[in-house]
């Protein structure tokens, strides 16, 4: 447990469990399992449900982008910063599909932290195949 950083500690206490304490209703709908939490880096796990898929029965691109945006926001939360940050852009590359029932991992990290803007990345992986399926970058601006 991290006693100095209450934001990080709140996520770390749920390692191995569903992340129920998120203030994000979207995150609650996604139902991530916390696998790892450090300052500026998270690993969340998701089981792809039918309601997360598109008509081709693969993970919907909008859900992938939403996962990335949500995890990146949670990653900034782990940094215990004195200001709030919001997304100013997302850049997403799609590489491979994930299907209903698949388990995917979202792995986030800080690329660069400036005075006003933090650049982060999040990758979605199919760990059973060690396959990168989606990579996204985002810039967050201090409010």
C-alpha positions as CSV (number, residue, x, y, z in Angstrom):
1,X,0.0,0.0,0.0
2,X,1.2,3.5,-0.7
3,X,0.5,5.7,2.3
4,X,1.9,8.9,0.8
5,X,-0.3,8.8,-2.3
6,X,-3.9,8.2,-1.4
7,X,-5.0,8.1,-5.1
8,X,-2.5,5.3,-5.9
9,X,-3.3,3.5,-2.7
10,X,-7.1,3.5,-3.6
11,X,-6.3,1.6,-6.8
12,X,-3.6,-0.7,-5.3
13,X,-6.0,-1.9,-2.6
14,X,-8.1,-3.4,-5.5
15,X,-5.3,-5.4,-7.1
16,X,-6.7,-8.7,-8.2
17,X,-10.2,-7.4,-7.9
18,X,-12.7,-5.5,-10.0
19,X,-12.1,-1.8,-9.8
20,X,-15.4,-0.7,-8.2
21,X,-14.2,2.6,-6.7
22,X,-13.7,4.4,-10.0
23,X,-15.7,7.7,-10.1
24,X,-16.2,7.0,-13.8
25,X,-19.5,5.3,-14.7
26,X,-18.0,4.2,-18.0
27,X,-15.2,2.4,-16.0
28,X,-17.8,0.8,-13.9
29,X,-19.5,-0.5,-17.0
30,X,-16.2,-1.8,-18.4
31,X,-15.6,-3.8,-15.1
32,X,-11.8,-3.8,-15.2
33,X,-9.7,-6.1,-12.9
34,X,-6.7,-4.2,-11.5
35,X,-3.5,-6.2,-12.1
36,X,-0.8,-3.6,-11.4
37,X,-0.8,0.0,-10.2
38,X,2.3,2.3,-9.8
39,X,2.7,6.0,-10.1
40,X,2.1,6.8,-13.8
41,X,1.5,3.2,-14.9
42,X,-1.4,0.8,-14.7
43,X,-2.4,-2.6,-15.9
44,X,-6.1,-3.4,-16.1
45,X,-7.7,-6.6,-17.4
46,X,-11.0,-6.8,-19.3
47,X,-13.1,-9.7,-20.4
48,X,-14.7,-8.8,-23.8
49,X,-18.5,-9.1,-23.4
50,X,-21.1,-9.2,-26.2
51,X,-22.2,-5.6,-25.5
52,X,-18.6,-4.5,-26.2
53,X,-18.6,-5.9,-29.7
54,X,-19.6,-4.6,-33.1
55,X,-21.8,-6.3,-35.7
56,X,-18.7,-8.3,-36.9
57,X,-18.5,-9.7,-33.3
58,X,-15.2,-8.2,-32.5
59,X,-14.3,-5.6,-29.9
60,X,-15.8,-2.3,-31.0
61,X,-13.2,0.4,-31.9
62,X,-15.1,2.9,-29.9
63,X,-14.9,0.7,-26.8
64,X,-11.2,0.2,-27.4
65,X,-10.7,4.0,-27.6
66,X,-12.9,4.4,-24.5
67,X,-10.8,1.9,-22.5
68,X,-7.6,3.7,-23.5
69,X,-9.1,7.1,-22.6
70,X,-10.4,5.8,-19.3
71,X,-7.1,4.0,-18.3
72,X,-5.1,7.1,-19.3
73,X,-7.3,9.2,-17.0
74,X,-6.8,6.7,-14.2
75,X,-3.1,6.8,-14.8
76,X,-3.0,10.6,-14.3
77,X,-5.0,10.0,-11.1
78,X,-2.2,7.7,-9.8
79,X,0.2,10.7,-10.0
80,X,-1.6,12.5,-7.1
81,X,-1.3,15.9,-8.8
82,X,-2.6,19.1,-7.3
83,X,-4.6,20.0,-10.5
84,X,-7.2,18.2,-12.6
85,X,-6.3,17.2,-16.2
86,X,-8.5,16.6,-19.2
87,X,-8.0,14.9,-22.5
88,X,-7.2,17.3,-25.4
89,X,-6.6,14.6,-28.1
90,X,-6.4,10.8,-28.7
91,X,-4.6,9.0,-31.4
92,X,-5.5,5.4,-31.8
93,X,-3.9,2.6,-34.0
94,X,-5.8,-0.7,-34.4
95,X,-3.7,-3.8,-35.2
96,X,-5.7,-6.9,-34.5
97,X,-9.2,-8.0,-33.3
98,X,-10.4,-9.3,-30.0
99,X,-13.5,-11.4,-29.7
100,X,-16.3,-11.9,-27.2
101,X,-14.8,-14.0,-24.3
102,X,-11.2,-12.8,-24.9
103,X,-9.3,-11.4,-22.0
104,X,-7.3,-8.3,-22.8
105,X,-4.9,-6.2,-20.8
106,X,-4.6,-2.4,-20.9
107,X,-1.1,-1.2,-20.1
108,X,-0.5,2.5,-19.6
109,X,2.5,4.7,-19.0
110,X,3.6,8.3,-19.1
111,X,5.6,9.2,-22.1
112,X,6.4,12.8,-21.1
113,X,5.2,15.2,-18.4
114,X,5.5,18.9,-19.1
115,X,4.3,21.9,-17.0
116,X,0.8,22.0,-18.6
117,X,0.5,18.8,-20.7
118,X,1.1,15.2,-20.0
119,X,1.6,12.8,-22.9
120,X,0.6,9.2,-22.1
121,X,0.2,5.9,-24.0
122,X,-2.0,2.9,-23.4
123,X,-1.7,-0.4,-25.2
124,X,-4.3,-3.2,-25.4
125,X,-2.9,-6.7,-25.5
126,X,-4.2,-10.2,-26.0
127,X,-1.8,-11.8,-23.4
128,X,-2.7,-15.4,-24.4
129,X,-1.3,-14.7,-27.9
130,X,1.2,-12.0,-26.8
131,X,-0.4,-9.9,-29.5
132,X,-0.7,-6.1,-29.5
133,X,-4.3,-5.2,-30.6
134,X,-4.5,-1.5,-30.1
135,X,-2.2,1.4,-29.1
136,X,-3.3,4.9,-28.2
137,X,-1.6,8.1,-27.3
138,X,-3.2,11.0,-25.5
139,X,-2.3,14.5,-24.3
140,X,-3.9,15.7,-21.1
141,X,-3.9,19.4,-20.2
142,X,-3.9,20.9,-16.8
143,X,-7.1,22.7,-15.9
